[in-house]
Amino acid sequence: MMDSPIEVAKQLRWQDPSKFSISIMPVGSESSAMLSSITEEQLTSAITGIQLAEINTTPVEEWIAEEWRFATGRLEHYQIDLTLKDYENFTLYRLFSKAIQVFNRVYPDDQKFDIQVKTATDFDIKSYEPIITFKDCMMITVAGPQLDNSANSSIAEFNVIMKASYIETF
Amino acid sequence: MSSAINSLKRNLGMGARTNRYKIILVSPTFQNSEILDVMAKEANLPGRSFNDVEVWVQGRLITVAGDSDYAGTWNITFLDSEEHFIRGVIQDWMEYIDSVKQHDRGAGAYMDYMTNCKFQQLSTVDNSVKAEYELYDVYPKSISEISYSDENSGLVEFSAEFNFSHYSRTR
């Protein structure tokens, strides 16, 4: 006899959105190595959240022989949005700001880096497994953190937006 | 005598008394926890809970355990001397964390102003330690006001709230 959906639901290891870590890996260039000065542990501690890329296509749509014909068309680029809380006089903001300015002056191949996202599931919260790697990323935005005299008792945050050429899923 | 009453007596023993406790409150600026314990009039052992994760399946709700939550604070009510010695100890700790007057922070790292403290359940018979809990990363969150009145001849007392990250049973 098959298990009811309720029994199955008790056996599945549900995904907690807060159990994740990320690492930035340079792709063989001196410039992108700038970002690898942040360790995976530091980055995982500092990251507030990451919005993983929406995977969009531009579908091919043709009206042929009195019927619509569809095909998955061009895959659009992948955009990743990181929210980071900063430490020690905006170490991360300074690093990303410096990197994006350096990247502006080097060949695209020299500014590439990969971002790997790992997650853990319920019951296995210590074993993080890679789920996706955004390959050949470039940075497009380093949003400025807001400095505010009235915002005490909080940690400064800022966003970094990146685009990836392609993705590798595990 | 019924077996239920015998069983109750056997399991309860002398029974834990709420007035038999000891706090070991360690401040980075004052190390004599005995004085703080003697002057403590009331204390609580904080609770612990799980946040719920709701899994809905075809209209049925399955609740599973989320992450632990040590919500709340460790609260201690102190009696004080005429010199407000105990209040001074807690205020010195708070001043060490963040001094408005000096506009600086005394500690170089969070762990410099956080300490590990203990709460003990004592025996009714001989005051030996029967159960012990260690609270980690403790620091004062607030101290209460002290109310004065011509109509009241009671002792001055105030309560202090302490933040902590978690606790575990150590005995």
Interface residues (C-beta under 8 A of the other chain):
Chain A: P5 I6 A9 K10 W14 D16 S18 D122
Chain B: V53 V55 V57 Q58 R60 I62 V64 G66 D67
